[in-house]
Amino acid sequence: MDVAHHMSRVPDYAAFPTVDQMHAELDDLAAAHPDLVRLRRIGTSRLGEPLRVATIGSGPHDAVVIGGPHPNEPIGALTVSALLRQLVEDTGLREGFGYRWHLIPCVDPDGARLNEGWYARPSDRRAYAEHFYRPAEADQVEWTFPLTGEDYFFDRTLPETEALMRLMDEVRPAFVYSLHNGELQGAFYYLSKDDPALAARLAAIATAEGVPLHMGPPEVPSAVPIGPAAYITPRGAKLAAAYGIGGGSIDYADRFGALHLVTELPYWADPRVADQSPAGQKYGESIRAALAAQRDLIAELARSLAAVTADLTVQSPFRRALEDFVRAYGEFIGEWEDLSGTDRPATVAEVVGKRQLVHSMRLRYSRTCLRMLDAELGAGNQTPAIRAERARLGARFDEWFAEAEAEAMGTPIPLRSLVAVQLGAALLAAESAKGTAA
């Protein structure tokens, strides 16, 4: 398959679509091509939004593509749009590739609506920070699949997660694709199977689109690399107990022997994230500095909560996300303590990656706290403690944003390049999955 050809057909985009715009596009395509596109409802979100899937294509294999598993990660909505349109327009891709595609542009519409304030300004870092929302861990669709082991049991699945489970049970996919993205880190991938050849092809398409590879620290220290910027996907059994979550879509995909892929992409390109040259310090030093800064952040946010908890009246999703972060994040970063092999020279990518994480967490969660306080003020709860903490933390956010901007070297990546990488990865992985499907 000429993947580069399909990537080259991805159009330009100026913004991410709102939830209403996603629904409208599905309606328009289904109405215009009723013989090709089957649009149906597979569930309902916690706040009553319809969860819909567009099915297109023919063949012996099924692929499930999940957009928006985290609502601050909307690249996948555009990728679903681009892939669906190419399948409509390209008979060979639709009928000759051997797949029925089941495409979901956004599986967490409730959370997406709380991010829409920055969707129209995807290159604006301040807009992103100010309108950022990411649910508490146990409220995330991606991490609430059931786990039924004897040592750890999780069955608090969300309605959105149950909709994905029903869809996978129905179609028994050969390929499941969860579309993710970050902020400033480079491109990297998670694969359910140890396939270095596929990992190398995935890395190559990101490089070809000018997206730097993430060669810095992995998300979790136990991540097992397959190749440059590619890892074996961690299963829920290794992560869930520590964070109070369930399994991931990977765990459910394993039931069908499906190839599972996660593509993680940044919004901004910083060449330092791929720089393997020595940074002039030990790797352990960069880890300790990042841990200290992140613990200071947790303490700062805990102070904010303590100052206003007695006055809080609104059970907002921002409050739930903030309280979860303060409760659990210390344990998460604790996995980086006492790692072996850190008394070696650090690379530039490793030092920059750790520093970028500090900036990201500061801006994400100080702003989550501010949105919690704004929800109180908007509801008329104007107590002195809430007003004082809003002013204090608002000034702190401004300081942290200025510090992050002073260290930033990233430039906005064109949305079409990001979509092209996710689309190309879908085709490469789907092609690979055909060779291993039962």
Secondary structure as a PSIPRED ss2 file (coil, helix, strand):
# PSIPRED VFORMAT (PSIPRED V4.0)

   1 M C   1.000  0.000  0.000
   2 D C   1.000  0.000  0.000
   3 V H   0.000  1.000  0.000
   4 A H   0.000  1.000  0.000
   5 H H   0.000  1.000  0.000
   6 H H   0.000  1.000  0.000
   7 M H   0.000  1.000  0.000
   8 S H   0.000  1.000  0.000
   9 R C   1.000  0.000  0.000
  10 V C   1.000  0.000  0.000
  11 P C   1.000  0.000  0.000
  12 D C   1.000  0.000  0.000
  13 Y C   1.000  0.000  0.000
  14 A C   1.000  0.000  0.000
  15 A C   1.000  0.000  0.000
  16 F C   1.000  0.000  0.000
  17 P C   1.000  0.000  0.000
  18 T C   1.000  0.000  0.000
  19 V H   0.000  1.000  0.000
  20 D H   0.000  1.000  0.000
  21 Q H   0.000  1.000  0.000
  22 M H   0.000  1.000  0.000
  23 H H   0.000  1.000  0.000
  24 A H   0.000  1.000  0.000
  25 E H   0.000  1.000  0.000
  26 L H   0.000  1.000  0.000
  27 D H   0.000  1.000  0.000
  28 D H   0.000  1.000  0.000
  29 L H   0.000  1.000  0.000
  30 A H   0.000  1.000  0.000
  31 A H   0.000  1.000  0.000
  32 A H   0.000  1.000  0.000
  33 H C   1.000  0.000  0.000
  34 P C   1.000  0.000  0.000
  35 D C   1.000  0.000  0.000
  36 L C   1.000  0.000  0.000
  37 V C   1.000  0.000  0.000
  38 R E   0.000  0.000  1.000
  39 L E   0.000  0.000  1.000
  40 R E   0.000  0.000  1.000
  41 R E   0.000  0.000  1.000
  42 I E   0.000  0.000  1.000
  43 G E   0.000  0.000  1.000
  44 T E   0.000  0.000  1.000
  45 S C   1.000  0.000  0.000
  46 R C   1.000  0.000  0.000
  47 L C   1.000  0.000  0.000
  48 G C   1.000  0.000  0.000
  49 E C   1.000  0.000  0.000
  50 P E   0.000  0.000  1.000
  51 L E   0.000  0.000  1.000
  52 R E   0.000  0.000  1.000
  53 V E   0.000  0.000  1.000
  54 A E   0.000  0.000  1.000
  55 T E   0.000  0.000  1.000
  56 I E   0.000  0.000  1.000
  57 G E   0.000  0.000  1.000
  58 S E   0.000  0.000  1.000
  59 G C   1.000  0.000  0.000
  60 P C   1.000  0.000  0.000
  61 H E   0.000  0.000  1.000
  62 D E   0.000  0.000  1.000
  63 A E   0.000  0.000  1.000
  64 V E   0.000  0.000  1.000
  65 V E   0.000  0.000  1.000
  66 I E   0.000  0.000  1.000
  67 G C   1.000  0.000  0.000
  68 G C   1.000  0.000  0.000
  69 P C   1.000  0.000  0.000
  70 H C   1.000  0.000  0.000
  71 P C   1.000  0.000  0.000
  72 N C   1.000  0.000  0.000
  73 E C   1.000  0.000  0.000
  74 P C   1.000  0.000  0.000
  75 I H   0.000  1.000  0.000
  76 G H   0.000  1.000  0.000
  77 A H   0.000  1.000  0.000
  78 L H   0.000  1.000  0.000
  79 T H   0.000  1.000  0.000
  80 V H   0.000  1.000  0.000
  81 S H   0.000  1.000  0.000
  82 A H   0.000  1.000  0.000
  83 L H   0.000  1.000  0.000
  84 L H   0.000  1.000  0.000
  85 R H   0.000  1.000  0.000
  86 Q H   0.000  1.000  0.000
  87 L H   0.000  1.000  0.000
  88 V H   0.000  1.000  0.000
  89 E H   0.000  1.000  0.000
  90 D C   1.000  0.000  0.000
  91 T H   0.000  1.000  0.000
  92 G H   0.000  1.000  0.000
  93 L H   0.000  1.000  0.000
  94 R H   0.000  1.000  0.000
  95 E H   0.000  1.000  0.000
  96 G H   0.000  1.000  0.000
  97 F C   1.000  0.000  0.000
  98 G C   1.000  0.000  0.000
  99 Y E   0.000  0.000  1.000
 100 R E   0.000  0.000  1.000
 101 W E   0.000  0.000  1.000
 102 H E   0.000  0.000  1.000
 103 L E   0.000  0.000  1.000
 104 I E   0.000  0.000  1.000
 105 P C   1.000  0.000  0.000
 106 C C   1.000  0.000  0.000
 107 V C   1.000  0.000  0.000
 108 D C   1.000  0.000  0.000
 109 P H   0.000  1.000  0.000
 110 D H   0.000  1.000  0.000
 111 G H   0.000  1.000  0.000
 112 A H   0.000  1.000  0.000
 113 R H   0.000  1.000  0.000
 114 L C   1.000  0.000  0.000
 115 N C   1.000  0.000  0.000
 116 E H   0.000  1.000  0.000
 117 G H   0.000  1.000  0.000
 118 W H   0.000  1.000  0.000
 119 Y H   0.000  1.000  0.000
 120 A C   1.000  0.000  0.000
 121 R C   1.000  0.000  0.000
 122 P C   1.000  0.000  0.000
 123 S C   1.000  0.000  0.000
 124 D C   1.000  0.000  0.000
 125 R H   0.000  1.000  0.000
 126 R H   0.000  1.000  0.000
 127 A H   0.000  1.000  0.000
 128 Y H   0.000  1.000  0.000
 129 A H   0.000  1.000  0.000
 130 E H   0.000  1.000  0.000
 131 H C   1.000  0.000  0.000
 132 F C   1.000  0.000  0.000
 133 Y C   1.000  0.000  0.000
 134 R C   1.000  0.000  0.000
 135 P C   1.000  0.000  0.000
 136 A C   1.000  0.000  0.000
 137 E H   0.000  1.000  0.000
 138 A H   0.000  1.000  0.000
 139 D H   0.000  1.000  0.000
 140 Q C   1.000  0.000  0.000
 141 V H   0.000  1.000  0.000
 142 E H   0.000  1.000  0.000
 143 W H   0.000  1.000  0.000
 144 T C   1.000  0.000  0.000
 145 F E   0.000  0.000  1.000
 146 P C   1.000  0.000  0.000
 147 L E   0.000  0.000  1.000
 148 T E   0.000  0.000  1.000
 149 G C   1.000  0.000  0.000
 150 E C   1.000  0.000  0.000
 151 D C   1.000  0.000  0.000
 152 Y C   1.000  0.000  0.000
 153 F E   0.000  0.000  1.000
 154 F E   0.000  0.000  1.000
 155 D C   1.000  0.000  0.000
 156 R C   1.000  0.000  0.000
 157 T C   1.000  0.000  0.000
 158 L C   1.000  0.000  0.000
 159 P H   0.000  1.000  0.000
 160 E H   0.000  1.000  0.000
 161 T H   0.000  1.000  0.000
 162 E H   0.000  1.000  0.000
 163 A H   0.000  1.000  0.000
 164 L H   0.000  1.000  0.000
 165 M H   0.000  1.000  0.000
 166 R H   0.000  1.000  0.000
 167 L H   0.000  1.000  0.000
 168 M H   0.000  1.000  0.000
 169 D H   0.000  1.000  0.000
 170 E H   0.000  1.000  0.000
 171 V H   0.000  1.000  0.000
 172 R C   1.000  0.000  0.000
 173 P C   1.000  0.000  0.000
 174 A C   1.000  0.000  0.000
 175 F E   0.000  0.000  1.000
 176 V E   0.000  0.000  1.000
 177 Y E   0.000  0.000  1.000
 178 S E   0.000  0.000  1.000
 179 L E   0.000  0.000  1.000
 180 H E   0.000  0.000  1.000
 181 N E   0.000  0.000  1.000
 182 G C   1.000  0.000  0.000
 183 E C   1.000  0.000  0.000
 184 L C   1.000  0.000  0.000
 185 Q C   1.000  0.000  0.000
 186 G C   1.000  0.000  0.000
 187 A E   0.000  0.000  1.000
 188 F E   0.000  0.000  1.000
 189 Y E   0.000  0.000  1.000
 190 Y E   0.000  0.000  1.000
 191 L E   0.000  0.000  1.000
 192 S C   1.000  0.000  0.000
 193 K C   1.000  0.000  0.000
 194 D C   1.000  0.000  0.000
 195 D C   1.000  0.000  0.000
 196 P H   0.000  1.000  0.000
 197 A H   0.000  1.000  0.000
 198 L H   0.000  1.000  0.000
 199 A H   0.000  1.000  0.000
 200 A H   0.000  1.000  0.000
 201 R H   0.000  1.000  0.000
 202 L H   0.000  1.000  0.000
 203 A H   0.000  1.000  0.000
 204 A H   0.000  1.000  0.000
 205 I H   0.000  1.000  0.000
 206 A H   0.000  1.000  0.000
 207 T H   0.000  1.000  0.000
 208 A H   0.000  1.000  0.000
 209 E C   1.000  0.000  0.000
 210 G C   1.000  0.000  0.000
 211 V C   1.000  0.000  0.000
 212 P C   1.000  0.000  0.000
 213 L E   0.000  0.000  1.000
 214 H C   1.000  0.000  0.000
 215 M C   1.000  0.000  0.000
 216 G C   1.000  0.000  0.000
 217 P C   1.000  0.000  0.000
 218 P C   1.000  0.000  0.000
 219 E C   1.000  0.000  0.000
 220 V C   1.000  0.000  0.000
 221 P C   1.000  0.000  0.000
 222 S C   1.000  0.000  0.000
 223 A C   1.000  0.000  0.000
 224 V C   1.000  0.000  0.000
 225 P E   0.000  0.000  1.000
 226 I E   0.000  0.000  1.000
 227 G E   0.000  0.000  1.000
 228 P C   1.000  0.000  0.000
 229 A C   1.000  0.000  0.000
 230 A E   0.000  0.000  1.000
 231 Y E   0.000  0.000  1.000
 232 I E   0.000  0.000  1.000
 233 T C   1.000  0.000  0.000
 234 P C   1.000  0.000  0.000
 235 R C   1.000  0.000  0.000
 236 G H   0.000  1.000  0.000
 237 A H   0.000  1.000  0.000
 238 K H   0.000  1.000  0.000
 239 L H   0.000  1.000  0.000
 240 A H   0.000  1.000  0.000
 241 A H   0.000  1.000  0.000
 242 A H   0.000  1.000  0.000
 243 Y H   0.000  1.000  0.000
 244 G C   1.000  0.000  0.000
 245 I C   1.000  0.000  0.000
 246 G C   1.000  0.000  0.000
 247 G E   0.000  0.000  1.000
 248 G C   1.000  0.000  0.000
 249 S H   0.000  1.000  0.000
 250 I H   0.000  1.000  0.000
 251 D H   0.000  1.000  0.000
 252 Y H   0.000  1.000  0.000
 253 A H   0.000  1.000  0.000
 254 D H   0.000  1.000  0.000
 255 R C   1.000  0.000  0.000
 256 F C   1.000  0.000  0.000
 257 G C   1.000  0.000  0.000
 258 A C   1.000  0.000  0.000
 259 L E   0.000  0.000  1.000
 260 H E   0.000  0.000  1.000
 261 L E   0.000  0.000  1.000
 262 V E   0.000  0.000  1.000
 263 T E   0.000  0.000  1.000
 264 E E   0.000  0.000  1.000
 265 L E   0.000  0.000  1.000
 266 P C   1.000  0.000  0.000
 267 Y C   1.000  0.000  0.000
 268 W E   0.000  0.000  1.000
 269 A E   0.000  0.000  1.000
 270 D C   1.000  0.000  0.000
 271 P H   0.000  1.000  0.000
 272 R H   0.000  1.000  0.000
 273 V H   0.000  1.000  0.000
 274 A H   0.000  1.000  0.000
 275 D C   1.000  0.000  0.000
 276 Q C   1.000  0.000  0.000
 277 S C   1.000  0.000  0.000
 278 P E   0.000  0.000  1.000
 279 A E   0.000  0.000  1.000
 280 G E   0.000  0.000  1.000
 281 Q E   0.000  0.000  1.000
 282 K E   0.000  0.000  1.000
 283 Y H   0.000  1.000  0.000
 284 G H   0.000  1.000  0.000
 285 E H   0.000  1.000  0.000
 286 S H   0.000  1.000  0.000
 287 I H   0.000  1.000  0.000
 288 R H   0.000  1.000  0.000
 289 A H   0.000  1.000  0.000
 290 A H   0.000  1.000  0.000
 291 L H   0.000  1.000  0.000
 292 A H   0.000  1.000  0.000
 293 A H   0.000  1.000  0.000
 294 Q H   0.000  1.000  0.000
 295 R H   0.000  1.000  0.000
 296 D H   0.000  1.000  0.000
 297 L H   0.000  1.000  0.000
 298 I H   0.000  1.000  0.000
 299 A H   0.000  1.000  0.000
 300 E H   0.000  1.000  0.000
 301 L H   0.000  1.000  0.000
 302 A H   0.000  1.000  0.000
 303 R H   0.000  1.000  0.000
 304 S H   0.000  1.000  0.000
 305 L H   0.000  1.000  0.000
 306 A H   0.000  1.000  0.000
 307 A H   0.000  1.000  0.000
 308 V H   0.000  1.000  0.000
 309 T H   0.000  1.000  0.000
 310 A H   0.000  1.000  0.000
 311 D H   0.000  1.000  0.000
 312 L C   1.000  0.000  0.000
 313 T C   1.000  0.000  0.000
 314 V C   1.000  0.000  0.000
 315 Q C   1.000  0.000  0.000
 316 S C   1.000  0.000  0.000
 317 P H   0.000  1.000  0.000
 318 F H   0.000  1.000  0.000
 319 R H   0.000  1.000  0.000
 320 R H   0.000  1.000  0.000
 321 A H   0.000  1.000  0.000
 322 L H   0.000  1.000  0.000
 323 E H   0.000  1.000  0.000
 324 D H   0.000  1.000  0.000
 325 F H   0.000  1.000  0.000
 326 V H   0.000  1.000  0.000
 327 R H   0.000  1.000  0.000
 328 A H   0.000  1.000  0.000
 329 Y H   0.000  1.000  0.000
 330 G H   0.000  1.000  0.000
 331 E H   0.000  1.000  0.000
 332 F H   0.000  1.000  0.000
 333 I H   0.000  1.000  0.000
 334 G H   0.000  1.000  0.000
 335 E C   1.000  0.000  0.000
 336 W C   1.000  0.000  0.000
 337 E C   1.000  0.000  0.000
 338 D C   1.000  0.000  0.000
 339 L C   1.000  0.000  0.000
 340 S C   1.000  0.000  0.000
 341 G C   1.000  0.000  0.000
 342 T C   1.000  0.000  0.000
 343 D C   1.000  0.000  0.000
 344 R C   1.000  0.000  0.000
 345 P E   0.000  0.000  1.000
 346 A E   0.000  0.000  1.000
 347 T E   0.000  0.000  1.000
 348 V H   0.000  1.000  0.000
 349 A H   0.000  1.000  0.000
 350 E H   0.000  1.000  0.000
 351 V H   0.000  1.000  0.000
 352 V H   0.000  1.000  0.000
 353 G H   0.000  1.000  0.000
 354 K H   0.000  1.000  0.000
 355 R H   0.000  1.000  0.000
 356 Q H   0.000  1.000  0.000
 357 L H   0.000  1.000  0.000
 358 V H   0.000  1.000  0.000
 359 H H   0.000  1.000  0.000
 360 S H   0.000  1.000  0.000
 361 M H   0.000  1.000  0.000
 362 R H   0.000  1.000  0.000
 363 L H   0.000  1.000  0.000
 364 R H   0.000  1.000  0.000
 365 Y H   0.000  1.000  0.000
 366 S H   0.000  1.000  0.000
 367 R H   0.000  1.000  0.000
 368 T H   0.000  1.000  0.000
 369 C H   0.000  1.000  0.000
 370 L H   0.000  1.000  0.000
 371 R H   0.000  1.000  0.000
 372 M H   0.000  1.000  0.000
 373 L H   0.000  1.000  0.000
 374 D H   0.000  1.000  0.000
 375 A H   0.000  1.000  0.000
 376 E H   0.000  1.000  0.000
 377 L H   0.000  1.000  0.000
 378 G H   0.000  1.000  0.000
 379 A C   1.000  0.000  0.000
 380 G C   1.000  0.000  0.000
 381 N C   1.000  0.000  0.000
 382 Q C   1.000  0.000  0.000
 383 T C   1.000  0.000  0.000
 384 P H   0.000  1.000  0.000
 385 A H   0.000  1.000  0.000
 386 I H   0.000  1.000  0.000
 387 R H   0.000  1.000  0.000
 388 A H   0.000  1.000  0.000
 389 E H   0.000  1.000  0.000
 390 R H   0.000  1.000  0.000
 391 A H   0.000  1.000  0.000
 392 R H   0.000  1.000  0.000
 393 L H   0.000  1.000  0.000
 394 G H   0.000  1.000  0.000
 395 A H   0.000  1.000  0.000
 396 R H   0.000  1.000  0.000
 397 F H   0.000  1.000  0.000
 398 D H   0.000  1.000  0.000
 399 E H   0.000  1.000  0.000
 400 W H   0.000  1.000  0.000
 401 F H   0.000  1.000  0.000
 402 A H   0.000  1.000  0.000
 403 E H   0.000  1.000  0.000
 404 A H   0.000  1.000  0.000
 405 E H   0.000  1.000  0.000
 406 A H   0.000  1.000  0.000
 407 E H   0.000  1.000  0.000
 408 A C   1.000  0.000  0.000
 409 M C   1.000  0.000  0.000
 410 G C   1.000  0.000  0.000
 411 T E   0.000  0.000  1.000
 412 P E   0.000  0.000  1.000
 413 I C   1.000  0.000  0.000
 414 P C   1.000  0.000  0.000
 415 L H   0.000  1.000  0.000
 416 R H   0.000  1.000  0.000
 417 S H   0.000  1.000  0.000
 418 L H   0.000  1.000  0.000
 419 V H   0.000  1.000  0.000
 420 A H   0.000  1.000  0.000
 421 V H   0.000  1.000  0.000
 422 Q H   0.000  1.000  0.000
 423 L H   0.000  1.000  0.000
 424 G H   0.000  1.000  0.000
 425 A H   0.000  1.000  0.000
 426 A H   0.000  1.000  0.000
 427 L H   0.000  1.000  0.000
 428 L H   0.000  1.000  0.000
 429 A H   0.000  1.000  0.000
 430 A H   0.000  1.000  0.000
 431 E H   0.000  1.000  0.000
 432 S H   0.000  1.000  0.000
 433 A H   0.000  1.000  0.000
 434 K H   0.000  1.000  0.000
 435 G H   0.000  1.000  0.000
 436 T H   0.000  1.000  0.000
 437 A C   1.000  0.000  0.000
 438 A C   1.000  0.000  0.000
